[in-house]
């Protein structure tokens, strides 16, 4: 996984080399990032941007916003 900063409080997380079996797994990765990267004091909002099953060059891409 790589986390690419995109300005204050924003980043894009990309997951590589994790073979999803369904679109639901890409969505589950997106939801899991909220728990992994957020805290009670600083919650995280995530939005799925891309999934390898839709033709993306990596397993999943997720927009992450803190605050």
C-alpha positions in Angstrom: 0.0 0.0 0.0 1.2 3.5 -0.7 -0.2 6.8 0.7 0.2 9.7 -1.6 -0.3 13.2 0.1 -2.6 15.5 -1.8 -2.6 18.6 0.3 -3.5 19.4 3.9 -5.6 16.6 5.4 -5.9 14.7 2.2 -4.2 11.7 0.5 -4.8 8.9 -1.9 -4.2 5.4 -0.7 -3.4 2.8 -3.4 -3.3 -0.9 -2.7 -1.1 -3.1 -4.9 -0.7 -6.8 -5.3 -3.9 -7.9 -3.5 -6.1 -9.8 -5.8 -9.8 -8.9 -5.3 -12.4 -11.4 -6.1 -15.3 -9.0 -6.4 -16.1 -5.3 -6.4 -17.3 -5.7 -2.8 -13.7 -6.5 -1.8 -12.5 -3.2 -3.2 -15.3 -1.4 -1.3 -14.3 -3.3 1.9 -10.7 -2.1 1.5 -12.1 1.4 1.3 -14.1 1.0 4.5 -11.1 -0.7 6.3 -8.9 2.3 5.6 -11.3 4.5 7.7 -10.6 2.3 10.7 -6.9 1.9 10.1 -6.1 5.6 9.4 -8.6 7.4 11.6 -9.0 7.9 15.3 -11.9 9.0 17.5 -10.3 12.5 17.7 -9.5 12.7 14.0 -12.0 10.6 12.0 -11.3 9.7 8.4 -13.6 9.9 5.4 -12.9 7.6 2.5 -14.1 7.4 -1.1 -13.3 4.6 -3.5 -11.7 6.0 -6.7 -10.8 2.9 -8.6 -10.7 -0.9 -8.5 -8.7 -3.3 -10.6 -11.9 -5.1 -11.5 -12.9 -1.9 -13.3 -9.6 -1.7 -15.2 -7.4 0.2 -12.7 -3.6 -0.6 -12.8 -3.6 -1.3 -9.0 -5.9 -3.3 -6.7 -7.7 -0.2 -5.3 -7.4 3.5 -5.0 -9.1 5.4 -2.2 -9.4 9.1 -1.4 -8.7 9.7 2.3 -9.7 13.0 4.1 -8.9 13.7 7.7 -11.0 16.1 9.8 
